[in-house]
Amino acid sequence: MNGAPASSPRRARPASRLRAGGRRSLRADGLGLLFCAVMAFPLYWMVLTAIRPASEIRSNPPRFWTLDPTLDHVRRALDSETFWSSVRASALVGAGTVVVSVLIGVLAAYAVARFSFAGRRAFVLVILSVQMIPLAGLIIPLYLLLSDAGLTDSLTGVVLTYLVFMLPFTVWLLRGFVAGIPVELEEAAMVDGCTRAGAFRRVTLPLLAPGLVATSIYSLVQAWNEYVLAYVLLSSNDKQTVSIWLVSFQTSFGTDYGALMAGATLTALPVVVFFMIVQRRVAAGLAAGAVKG
């Protein structure tokens, strides 16, 4: 008689906790879906404006869908005189920035994380300090420096300028990834006969795949979307990047919103494709590094 009433509260308590946990999970899922919807809405509106007829772009009240999609805006953007030259220039600038920043960054990050040398802490402090310098304050000095070197209106000058801002973040980010890899893995590889360079290539580098992907995406997005430096340094039409090309749809007669959104959609596609390609490489790199370790 005395044991029965005591057992019921103990049974009810876990059930109530489960229900409370379920409600918190539903609220968290709802907030997550709401956040995703808010973040995705500008992209949806960009694509919708790119495929809707011109008569619906400025409709009042605005329509959140279209029943008559068209590709006229996309064709007009593709038929632009400087579209393909801008894509070529942006591809060269983006690829050069990604390759050089990752190549130099991974070596510098490995040296900072693995070796002790005089001024290492000061070097890390300088890396952090560079990130705090505003871009607007460096435009004139950079332009004068590149002008003296004959690198204005040159894609090489733009790549070198982007590296000034990409390398500090790349080194700082990859340093954390290198420090998180146990040094015992490299030591075991060197005991088995590998040189330090061989241990880095066979053991550490595969484990750095997530960091390399993260820095590559960051460098590509920054180089692909940057506008101010490219606008100041590049003057030839055949060397202007896609970010400058998009401004061509804003004229004194008004803004061609359909072609502008179509061009913005086309501009975003290469970055999305690149992200989808390298995303599949992350799991492969982690598995390969774990097996070799």
C-alpha positions in Angstrom: 0.0 0.0 0.0 2.8 2.4 0.9 4.9 1.6 -2.1 2.3 2.2 -4.8 1.8 6.0 -4.3 5.5 6.5 -4.1 6.1 4.9 -7.5 3.7 7.0 -9.5 5.5 10.4 -9.1 8.8 8.7 -10.2 7.1 7.4 -13.3 5.4 10.8 -14.1 8.5 12.8 -13.7 10.5 11.3 -16.7 7.5 11.6 -18.9 7.0 15.3 -18.1 10.7 15.8 -18.7 10.4 14.1 -22.1 7.5 16.3 -23.0 9.3 19.4 -21.9 12.4 18.4 -23.9 10.2 17.7 -26.9 8.6 21.2 -26.7 12.1 22.8 -26.4 13.3 20.8 -29.4 10.2 21.9 -31.4 10.8 25.6 -30.5 14.5 25.3 -31.4 13.6 23.7 -34.8 11.0 26.4 -35.4 13.5 29.2 -34.7 16.1 27.5 -36.9 13.6 27.2 -39.8 12.6 30.8 -39.3 16.2 31.9 -39.3 16.9 29.9 -42.5 13.9 31.4 -44.2 14.9 35.0 -43.3 18.5 34.3 -44.6 17.3 32.6 -47.8 14.6 35.2 -48.7 17.0 37.7 -50.4 18.4 34.9 -52.5 14.9 33.8 -53.4 13.9 37.4 -54.3 17.0 37.8 -56.4 16.3 34.7 -58.5 12.6 35.5 -58.7 13.4 39.0 -60.0 15.7 37.5 -62.6 13.0 35.2 -64.1 9.9 37.3 -63.7 8.6 39.6 -66.5 9.5 43.3 -66.4 5.9 44.3 -65.8 5.9 42.4 -62.5 9.2 43.6 -61.1 7.7 46.9 -59.7 4.2 45.6 -59.1 2.4 47.1 -56.1 1.7 45.3 -54.0 4.7 43.0 -54.7 4.1 39.5 -55.8 6.1 36.7 -54.1 5.8 34.4 -57.1 5.3 34.5 -60.9 3.1 32.5 -63.2 4.9 33.6 -66.3 8.7 33.0 -65.9 11.0 34.3 -68.6 14.7 34.1 -69.4 14.8 37.5 -71.2 16.8 39.1 -68.4 19.3 36.2 -68.4 19.8 36.5 -72.1 20.3 40.2 -71.9 22.9 39.8 -69.2 24.7 37.1 -71.1 24.7 39.2 -74.3 26.4 42.1 -72.5 29.6 43.1 -74.3 31.9 42.7 -71.2 30.3 39.7 -69.5 32.7 37.0 -70.6 35.8 39.2 -70.2 34.6 40.0 -66.7 34.1 36.4 -65.9 37.6 35.5 -67.2 39.1 38.3 -65.1 37.3 37.3 -61.9 38.2 33.7 -62.5 41.9 34.5 -62.8 41.8 36.8 -59.8 39.9 34.3 -57.7 42.0 31.3 -58.7 45.3 33.2 -58.2 44.2 34.5 -54.8 43.0 31.1 -53.6 46.1 29.2 -54.7 48.7 31.6 -53.5 47.0 32.4 -50.2 46.4 28.7 -49.3 49.9 27.7 -50.4 51.7 30.4 -48.4 49.2 30.3 -45.6 49.5 26.6 -44.9 53.3 26.7 -44.8 53.3 29.8 -42.5 50.6 28.3 -40.3 52.6 25.1 -40.0 55.8 27.0 -39.0 53.9 29.1 -36.4 52.2 26.1 -34.9 55.0 23.6 -34.9 58.3 25.6 -34.4 59.5 27.8 -31.7 61.3 30.9 -32.9 62.0 34.4 -31.6 59.1 36.8 -32.2 56.5 34.1 -32.7 54.0 35.8 -30.4 54.7 39.1 -31.9 54.1 37.6 -35.4 50.7 36.2 -34.3 49.8 39.6 -32.8 50.7 41.4 -36.1 48.4 38.9 -37.9 45.5 39.9 -35.7 46.3 43.6 -35.9 46.3 43.6 -39.7 42.6 42.4 -39.6 41.7 45.5 -37.7 42.9 48.0 -40.4 40.0 49.4 -42.4 40.1 48.8 -46.1 39.3 52.5 -46.9 42.4 53.7 -45.1 44.7 51.6 -47.3 43.3 52.3 -50.8 45.4 55.4 -51.5 48.7 54.0 -50.2 48.1 50.7 -52.1 47.3 52.5 -55.3 50.5 54.7 -55.0 52.6 51.6 -54.3 51.2 49.6 -57.2 51.5 52.7 -59.5 55.2 53.0 -58.7 55.6 49.2 -59.4 53.7 49.5 -62.7 51.0 47.1 -61.5 47.9 49.4 -61.7 45.3 48.2 -64.2 46.8 44.7 -63.9 45.2 41.5 -62.6 48.5 40.6 -60.9 48.4 43.8 -58.9 44.8 43.0 -57.8 45.8 39.5 -56.7 48.8 40.9 -54.7 46.5 43.4 -53.1 44.0 40.8 -52.1 46.7 38.7 -50.6 47.5 41.5 -48.2 44.0 41.0 -46.7 43.6 37.2 -47.2 46.9 35.9 -45.9 46.6 37.1 -42.2 43.2 35.4 -41.8 44.4 32.3 -43.7 47.4 31.9 -41.5 45.4 32.5 -38.3 42.7 30.0 -39.3 45.1 27.2 -40.5 47.3 27.7 -37.4 44.4 26.5 -35.3 43.8 23.4 -37.5 47.6 22.5 -37.4 47.7 23.0 -33.6 44.7 20.6 -33.3 46.6 17.8 -35.0 48.7 15.7 -32.5 52.3 16.1 -33.2 52.8 12.4 -32.3 51.3 11.5 -35.6 54.2 13.2 -37.4 56.7 11.8 -35.0 55.4 8.3 -35.7 55.7 8.8 -39.4 59.2 10.1 -39.1 60.1 7.0 -36.9 58.8 4.9 -39.8 61.2 6.5 -42.2 59.5 9.7 -43.4 61.2 13.0 -43.5 59.5 16.0 -41.9 58.3 17.1 -45.3 57.0 13.6 -46.1 55.2 13.4 -42.7 53.6 16.8 -43.4 52.5 15.7 -46.9 51.3 12.2 -45.9 49.8 12.8 -42.4 49.2 16.5 -41.6 48.1 17.7 -45.0 45.1 15.2 -45.4 44.0 16.1 -41.9 44.1 19.8 -42.9 41.4 19.3 -45.5 38.6 21.0 -43.6 40.8 24.0 -42.9 42.0 24.2 -46.5 38.4 24.1 -47.7 37.3 26.8 -45.3 40.1 29.1 -46.2 39.6 28.4 -50.0 36.0 29.3 -49.8 36.7 32.4 -47.8 39.4 33.6 -50.2 37.3 32.9 -53.3 34.2 34.6 -51.9 36.2 37.7 -50.9 38.1 37.9 -54.2 35.0 37.2 -56.3 32.7 39.8 -54.6 35.2 42.5 -53.8 34.4 45.8 -55.5 36.2 48.8 -54.1 39.8 47.8 -54.8 39.0 46.3 -58.2 37.1 49.5 -59.2 40.1 51.7 -58.1 42.9 49.5 -59.6 41.3 48.4 -62.8 40.4 50.8 -65.6 40.3 48.7 -68.8 37.0 47.2 -69.7 38.5 43.8 -70.6 40.1 43.5 -67.1 37.2 44.5 -65.0 35.7 41.9 -62.7 32.1 40.8 -62.4 31.4 43.0 -59.4 32.2 46.0 -61.6 30.3 44.6 -64.5 27.1 44.5 -62.4 27.3 48.2 -62.0 26.9 48.6 -65.8 23.1 47.9 -65.3 22.8 51.2 -63.4 22.8 54.1 -65.8 21.6 57.7 -65.8 18.3 56.5 -67.3 17.6 54.2 -64.4 18.4 50.7 -63.1 17.6 47.6 -65.2 16.6 45.5 -62.2 15.8 42.4 -64.2 19.2 42.2 -65.9 20.9 43.2 -62.7 19.3 40.4 -60.7 20.0 38.0 -63.5 23.7 39.1 -63.5 23.9 38.7 -59.8 22.4 35.2 -60.0 25.0 34.3 -62.7 27.7 35.8 -60.6 26.8 33.7 -57.5 26.7 30.4 -59.4 30.5 29.8 -59.7 30.9 30.3 -55.9 28.0 27.9 -55.2 29.4 25.3 -57.6 32.9 25.6 -56.0 31.4 25.1 -52.6 29.5 22.0 -53.7 32.7 20.5 -55.2 35.0 21.1 -52.2 32.3 20.1 -49.7 32.5 16.5 -51.0 36.3 16.6 -50.5 36.1 17.3 -46.8 34.9 13.9 -45.8 37.4 12.2 -48.1 40.3 14.2 -46.7 39.3 13.4 -43.1 39.0 9.7 -43.8 42.3 9.6 -45.6 44.1 11.5 -42.8 42.6 9.3 -40.1 43.7 6.1 -41.9 47.2 7.4 -42.4 47.4 8.5 -38.8 
